[in-house]
Amino acid sequence: MAHLGNCILATQPKDTSEGLQLNFQQNINDTMTVLPKLSTGLDVNVRFTGVSDFEYTPECIVFDLLNIPLYHGWLVDPQSPEQVQAVGKLSYNQLVEKIITCKHASDSRLVSEGLVAEQFLEATASQLTFHGLCELTARAREGELGVFFRNNHFSTMIKHKGHLYLLVTDQGFLQEEGVVWESLHSVDGDSCFCDTEFHLSHPLGKDGASTAPPDPRLQQRQVDQAERRRQRPDLDCTLL
């Protein structure tokens, strides 16, 4: 925490204009209030319009000051006009409020919109859509380290040779030296584990099959991890 605080203080702009300095000081004050929460979790509220779209809160200032991109992949498919209309530019919390309001509305159009919005949340409970994954892959820069938010968790993400990977931090993999990165290329949780050089933990033969016998512990952890992603999220986007 002290190191992060020092890094943030070191971002002071060289421009000495009074307005910029006051703005920076306000950001610093807000950040120092948020900083202690990093050990337990930050509140972030996604918008479904873009992979970098979040409701701007003091928590987001930490990422801005440290110049760390914050991403998510929970996007509405533009080819689904009904969902686009129902979700609009609302944040997650606003959409949940809209659904509750629409359920008690007398206007059938509003009731229908609420149902479409609710169906969208249910169908995308893993908080990652195919459109979102495509946008995420296109938006992230090669070699860029960022933070990926999904299912109330923040993960370190990197783009390597056009593919996205998440840093494996699950306690269950602590003794697996060959497991460092997990690929992010599928919405349904189908992924593979790689070592520090982004090579598959078990190299593949010419026929595409693994040259090493499957580790049942590794397989079970993959299943457990995929299952956690499919679970319905809580009614707020908070890292617990």
Secondary structure by P-SEA (a helix, b strand, c coil): caaaaaaaaacccccccaaaaaaaaaaaaaaaaaccccccbbbbbbbccccccccccccaaaaaaacbbbbbccccccccaaaaaaaccccaaaaaaaaaaaaacccaaaaaaaaaaaaaaaaacccccaaaaaaaaaaccccbbbbbbcccbbbbbbbcccbbbbbcccccccccccccbbbccccccccccccccccccccccccccccccccaaaaaaaaaaaaaaacccccccccc
